[in-house]
Amino acid sequence: MQAETLTSTREALMAPAEQVFRDVFAASYRRLVVQLYGVTGDAAEAEDLVQEAFVRAAAAGGKFVAVDNHEAWLRTVAINLQRSRWRKLRNFSRIREKLAASPSDLPALEDRLDVIDALRMLPVGQREVVALHYLADLGIAEVAETLGIAQGTVKSRLNRGREALALALTKEEGNGHG
């Protein structure tokens, strides 16, 4: 009996919020997409931003329902999302050329793909330690500080990683891959 009362009370409380959300969606969705299309110049991006704003409204629940102007709230969220995406895209475009350039400090990397493949097989903790120690040329203390772990943990993972790499590379050479 008590569970039924709680369920019906919860449904009664959620029903008005859900109805407000549906009404706002029906009244504002198309208008917001058109407005954001004007801002972005891309219909798909505008629709994606408005949908994300509605997702955030749903997550806000009662806070969203209590807002005086739902459409203005949604528009503000969508515009802020667009600004955030634009900032990320702008920042990425600044470093894209550096990322696209092939690494010049890794001579004959193609000849050592077996090592890269073997590294990928290591557990994440060991792979991080081995890569930072040997590829980034960091000392034990620097690796520990970078990863936020104890120096003893770095030494242990480094030892286990070296053993696993040696075993993996020996197996590959035995199979004629090296």
C-alpha positions as CSV (number, residue, x, y, z in Angstrom):
1,M,0.0,0.0,0.0
2,Q,2.8,2.4,1.0
3,A,4.7,1.6,-2.2
4,E,1.7,2.3,-4.3
5,T,1.1,5.6,-2.6
6,L,4.8,6.6,-3.2
7,T,4.6,5.6,-6.8
8,S,1.4,7.5,-7.5
9,T,2.8,10.6,-5.6
10,R,6.0,10.4,-7.6
11,E,4.0,10.2,-10.9
12,A,1.8,13.1,-9.9
13,L,4.9,15.2,-9.2
14,M,6.6,14.3,-12.4
15,A,3.6,14.6,-14.6
16,P,3.4,18.4,-14.6
17,A,7.1,18.8,-15.2
18,E,7.0,16.3,-18.0
19,Q,4.0,18.1,-19.5
20,V,5.8,21.5,-19.3
21,F,8.8,20.0,-21.0
22,R,6.6,18.5,-23.8
23,D,4.8,21.8,-24.3
24,V,8.0,23.8,-24.4
25,F,9.4,21.3,-26.9
26,A,6.3,21.5,-29.2
27,A,6.2,25.3,-29.0
28,S,10.0,26.1,-29.2
29,Y,11.9,23.4,-31.0
30,R,11.5,24.6,-34.6
31,R,11.9,28.3,-33.7
32,L,15.1,27.5,-31.8
33,V,16.5,25.5,-34.7
34,V,15.8,28.4,-37.1
35,Q,17.5,30.8,-34.7
36,L,20.5,28.6,-34.3
37,Y,20.7,28.0,-38.0
38,G,21.1,31.8,-38.3
39,V,23.9,31.8,-35.8
40,T,25.8,28.7,-37.1
41,G,24.9,28.7,-40.8
42,D,24.7,24.9,-40.6
43,A,21.2,23.2,-40.3
44,A,22.6,20.0,-38.8
45,E,24.7,21.8,-36.3
46,A,21.8,24.0,-35.3
47,E,19.6,21.0,-34.8
48,D,22.3,19.2,-32.8
49,L,22.8,22.3,-30.5
50,V,19.0,22.6,-29.8
51,Q,18.7,18.9,-29.1
52,E,21.6,19.1,-26.7
53,A,20.0,22.1,-25.0
54,F,16.8,20.1,-24.5
55,V,18.8,17.2,-23.1
56,R,20.3,19.6,-20.5
57,A,16.9,21.0,-19.8
58,A,15.6,17.5,-19.1
59,A,18.6,16.9,-16.8
60,A,17.9,20.1,-15.0
61,G,14.4,18.8,-14.2
62,G,12.6,21.1,-11.7
63,K,15.1,23.9,-12.1
64,F,14.2,24.1,-15.8
65,V,10.4,24.0,-15.1
66,A,10.8,26.9,-12.6
67,V,12.5,29.2,-15.2
68,D,10.3,32.1,-16.3
69,N,11.2,32.0,-20.0
70,H,12.0,28.4,-21.1
71,E,12.8,29.3,-24.7
72,A,15.3,32.0,-23.6
73,W,16.9,29.5,-21.3
74,L,17.2,26.9,-24.1
75,R,18.5,29.5,-26.5
76,T,21.2,30.6,-24.1
77,V,22.3,27.0,-23.5
78,A,22.4,26.3,-27.2
79,I,24.4,29.5,-27.9
80,N,26.8,28.7,-25.1
81,L,27.3,25.2,-26.5
82,Q,28.0,26.7,-29.9
83,R,30.5,29.1,-28.5
84,S,32.2,26.3,-26.6
85,R,32.4,24.1,-29.8
86,W,33.7,27.1,-31.8
87,R,36.4,27.7,-29.2
88,K,37.5,24.1,-29.3
89,L,37.5,24.0,-33.1
90,R,39.5,27.3,-33.2
91,N,42.1,25.9,-30.7
92,F,42.4,22.6,-32.5
93,S,42.9,24.4,-35.9
94,R,45.8,26.3,-34.3
95,I,47.6,23.0,-33.5
96,R,46.4,20.9,-36.4
97,E,49.4,21.5,-38.5
98,K,51.7,20.4,-35.7
99,L,49.7,17.3,-35.2
100,A,49.5,16.4,-38.9
101,A,53.3,16.6,-39.4
102,S,55.0,13.3,-39.2
103,P,57.3,13.1,-36.2
104,S,60.8,13.9,-37.3
105,D,62.4,12.8,-34.0
106,L,61.4,9.2,-34.5
107,P,63.8,7.9,-37.0
108,A,62.8,4.6,-38.8
109,L,59.6,4.2,-36.8
110,E,58.2,2.1,-39.5
111,D,61.0,-0.4,-38.9
112,R,60.0,-0.7,-35.2
113,L,56.2,-1.3,-35.5
114,D,56.7,-4.6,-33.7
115,V,57.8,-2.6,-30.6
116,I,54.7,-0.3,-30.9
117,D,52.5,-3.4,-31.3
118,A,54.1,-5.0,-28.3
119,L,53.6,-1.7,-26.3
120,R,49.9,-1.8,-27.1
121,M,49.6,-5.2,-25.6
122,L,50.8,-4.1,-22.2
123,P,48.3,-3.1,-19.5
124,V,47.7,0.6,-19.4
125,G,49.7,1.2,-16.2
126,Q,52.8,-0.6,-17.6
127,R,52.4,1.0,-21.0
128,E,52.3,4.5,-19.5
129,V,55.4,4.0,-17.4
130,V,57.4,2.3,-20.2
131,A,56.5,5.0,-22.7
132,L,57.2,7.9,-20.4
133,H,60.5,6.4,-19.3
134,Y,61.9,5.2,-22.6
135,L,60.1,7.4,-25.2
136,A,59.8,10.6,-23.3
137,D,63.2,9.9,-21.6
138,L,61.8,10.8,-18.1
139,G,63.5,9.5,-14.9
140,I,61.7,7.4,-12.3
141,A,60.8,10.5,-10.2
142,E,59.5,12.4,-13.2
143,V,57.3,9.5,-14.3
144,A,56.0,9.1,-10.8
145,E,55.2,12.8,-10.6
146,T,53.6,12.9,-14.0
147,L,51.3,9.9,-13.3
148,G,50.7,10.8,-9.7
149,I,52.0,7.4,-8.4
150,A,54.7,6.3,-6.0
151,Q,58.3,5.8,-7.3
152,G,58.1,2.2,-6.2
153,T,55.1,1.7,-8.3
154,V,56.9,3.1,-11.3
155,K,59.8,0.8,-10.7
156,S,57.6,-2.2,-10.4
157,R,55.5,-1.4,-13.5
158,L,58.7,-0.7,-15.4
159,N,60.2,-4.0,-14.5
160,R,57.0,-5.9,-15.4
161,G,56.6,-3.9,-18.6
162,R,60.2,-4.7,-19.7
163,E,59.7,-8.4,-19.0
164,A,56.4,-8.4,-21.0
165,L,57.9,-6.5,-23.9
166,A,60.9,-8.8,-24.0
167,L,58.6,-11.9,-24.1
168,A,56.3,-10.4,-26.7
169,L,59.2,-9.3,-29.0
170,T,60.9,-12.7,-28.6
171,K,57.7,-14.5,-29.6
172,E,57.4,-12.2,-32.7
173,E,61.0,-12.9,-33.8
174,G,60.4,-16.6,-33.3
175,N,57.3,-16.4,-35.5
176,G,59.2,-14.7,-38.2
177,H,57.6,-11.3,-37.7
178,G,60.8,-9.4,-36.7
